[in-house]
Amino acid sequence: MHNDSLNLLLTQPTPVDTHTIKPLLLSTKKTAELLGVTVRTIYNWDELGHLPQPVRIGGSLCWRSEELVAWIEAGCPKRDDWRFQPKRK
């Protein structure tokens, strides 16, 4: 391969399949859908400490998708009893 062609290939952005990218954060609505409850229930559970600590972005609450999956797999412990340990890659 000619050097110019190789340089062009290396500098071109790799196409990203957006259908395979999983969101890192889930909105309150998406969290409710994941858990099969209403948005109001998510707010109630958050106030009572039944969910992992959310991330606040502006006025919105979001939850880390990886943490929610781990929390569910751990049996949905209360926030005070929950310690998230991200998987090492």
N, C-alpha and C positions, 0 to 999 in steps of 0.2 A: 504494500500500500504506500502510496506517495505521502511524504510528510505533511503536505498541505491538506490532503484528504483526512489523514489521521488527526491532525489538529482540529479540523472542522468537526469531525466525529466526536472528539473529546470535549469540545466546547459547546456542543448543542445540548439543550436541556433534554433530559430523558422524559418521554411521555409518562404521565401518571394516570393510572386507572383509578378514577375517583370512586368507583363502585367497590373497590377492595379496601379503601382507607376507612378505618373505624374511628369514630369521633373520640377524642381524648376526654372531652367534657360533655355531659348530658344536661340539657335544660331541665327545669322542673317538670315540664310537660313530658319530655322524653323519659325522665326518671319514673314518672307516674305510669307511663305506658309499659316500661320495662317491668315494674313491680305489679302491674295490673290493678292499680288503685287510682283514685282521683287526684287532681292537683291539690285540692284542699287537704286531702289525707297526707300528702307529702309535706305540706306546710305544718300540719299538726304534728306529724311524726318528728319533723325537724325541731320544732319548738320543745317537744318532750324529750329530745335526745335519743330517739329511736333509730336515727340514720347516722351514717358517717358524717363528719364535718363537711359542709358544702364549701365551695369556692365562691366568693362574691365577686362578680364582675359588674361594676356600676351598680345598678339596683337589682340585678338578676342573681339568682342562686343557681349554681351548677354543681354537679357531682362528677367526680372522676370515674369514668366508665370502668377502668381496671379495678378500682377500689370497690365499686359496687358489686362487681362479680365476685371478688374475693370475700366481701362481707356476706353475701348471700351463701357462698360455699361454706362459710364459717358458722352459719346458722342464724344470721341477723342479730348479733349481740348489740346491746345498747352502746351508745357512743362512748360512755365512760369505761366500758370494758373492751373496747375495740382499739387495736393497734394495727395499722396497715403496714405491711411489709411488701413493697413492690418486688416483683420477680426480677431477678438479675438476668440480663440478656447477654 
